[in-house]
Amino acid sequence: MDKEDFSDNFSRPDERKVPGWQYDETKLCGAKFEREEYVDGYDEHHQRFRDYKKEAEEGIEMLALDLQSTLIDMGCGTGAFAINAASRLGKIYAVDVSRAMLKCACKKAKEADIKNIEFYHGGFLTYKHRAEPVDAVVSTLVSHHLPDFWKLIALKRLTQMLKTDGKLLLFDVVFSFDPANYESFITGYIESMAERMGDEMEKELETHFRREFSTFGWIMEGLLEKAGFIIEKADYREGFFATYLCTKKA
Ligand SMILES: C[S@@+](CC[C@H](N)C(=O)[O-])C[C@H]1O[C@@H](n2cnc3c(N)ncnc32)[C@H](O)[C@@H]1O
């Protein structure tokens, strides 16, 4: 696509006069989401271990959404959730800090003739939701890009975009392994994933542990509660992933 046709709802730090102390969420901490080769290979790589359609269907069921529902997909990436959920929802606001990921998602939506997704360049800390508060927010594999203090600010900002009783479905790399055995857990996990998925996954996981901001489940639960959510369900998998279904506190 020559022309970017997603709405530019993003205020750059200089325009918004963001204080010098604010975390710059555009400087991504790990994976190369602005590199075109990475973005081009993203879906193929992820669909080796994910089923986008099933994830979207399960998410919609968990959130009890229907054709009238509105939703923000925060950190939409190439549209794994938004594109696969679009036919079952009223309106989706798909937001990402990476223009390259957004471009890819936008192109896929156009090709599939999807008309109920609005794409916005922005993020947890900078996206301004100007429409009516939404029924739900989904965020998949994104929150680990923010250090913990900024995760809390991000989650608090999400509560302001949600209706009363609005829901959040957050899935991410969140640790539940025993920190006493962190070396053996990390080495073993990376080895087993590398065996199944190859060298690329090994490098990605090494970078994840070294540079990104995944945290422990007990911290994440505290952050969600402090931000103003009631945790309805928390599922931990493999010591490495977590899914939280939350409702905004009245
Ligand atoms: C691993 S991808 C996940 C994409 C998509 N949600 C999925 O399930 O495939 C992480 C995405 O989060 C975006 N991202 C990173 N930091 C962000 C932030 N602070 N706010 C919004 N998006 C962010 C990246 O640009 C990237 O598209």
The ligand as an SDF file (V2000), in Angstrom:
LIG
                    3D

 27 29  0  0  0  0  0  0  0  0999 V2000
    3.6150   -9.9050   19.8040 C   0  0  0  0  0  0  0  0  0  0  0  0
    2.7560   -8.6390   18.9450 S   0  0  0  0  0  0  0  0  0  0  0  0
    1.0650   -9.1110   19.2500 C   0  0  0  0  0  0  0  0  0  0  0  0
    0.1800   -8.6210   18.1650 C   0  0  0  0  0  0  0  0  0  0  0  0
   -1.2540   -9.1460   18.2220 C   0  0  0  0  0  0  0  0  0  0  0  0
   -1.9520   -8.6710   19.3950 N   0  0  0  0  0  0  0  0  0  0  0  0
   -1.2880  -10.6460   18.1660 C   0  0  0  0  0  0  0  0  0  0  0  0
   -1.9730  -11.2480   19.0080 O   0  0  0  0  0  0  0  0  0  0  0  0
   -0.6540  -11.2250   17.2740 O   0  0  0  0  0  0  0  0  0  0  0  0
    2.9330   -7.2210   19.9670 C   0  0  0  0  0  0  0  0  0  0  0  0
    2.3150   -5.9810   19.3600 C   0  0  0  0  0  0  0  0  0  0  0  0
    2.2320   -4.9900   20.3760 O   0  0  0  0  0  0  0  0  0  0  0  0
    2.5780   -3.7440   19.8180 C   0  0  0  0  0  0  0  0  0  0  0  0
    2.9470   -2.8700   20.9440 N   0  0  0  0  0  0  0  0  0  0  0  0
    4.0880   -2.8460   21.6380 C   0  0  0  0  0  0  0  0  0  0  0  0
    4.0300   -1.9210   22.6210 N   0  0  0  0  0  0  0  0  0  0  0  0
    2.7910   -1.3720   22.5560 C   0  0  0  0  0  0  0  0  0  0  0  0
    2.1080   -0.3720   23.2930 C   0  0  0  0  0  0  0  0  0  0  0  0
    2.6990    0.2430   24.3070 N   0  0  0  0  0  0  0  0  0  0  0  0
    0.8430   -0.0540   22.9610 N   0  0  0  0  0  0  0  0  0  0  0  0
    0.2290   -0.6990   21.9080 C   0  0  0  0  0  0  0  0  0  0  0  0
    0.8310   -1.6350   21.1600 N   0  0  0  0  0  0  0  0  0  0  0  0
    2.0950   -1.9730   21.4720 C   0  0  0  0  0  0  0  0  0  0  0  0
    3.6760   -4.0840   18.8260 C   0  0  0  0  0  0  0  0  0  0  0  0
    3.8540   -3.0610   17.8710 O   0  0  0  0  0  0  0  0  0  0  0  0
    3.1350   -5.3720   18.2250 C   0  0  0  0  0  0  0  0  0  0  0  0
    2.3090   -5.1400   17.1320 O   0  0  0  0  0  0  0  0  0  0  0  0
  1  2  1  0
  2  3  1  0
  2 10  1  0
  3  4  1  0
  4  5  1  0
  5  6  1  0
  5  7  1  0
  7  8  2  0
  7  9  1  0
 10 11  1  0
 11 12  1  0
 11 26  1  0
 12 13  1  0
 13 14  1  0
 13 24  1  0
 14 15  1  0
 14 23  1  0
 15 16  2  0
 16 17  1  0
 17 18  1  0
 17 23  2  0
 18 19  1  0
 18 20  2  0
 20 21  1  0
 21 22  2  0
 22 23  1  0
 24 25  1  0
 24 26  1  0
 26 27  1  0
M  CHG  2   2   1   9  -1
M  END
$$$$
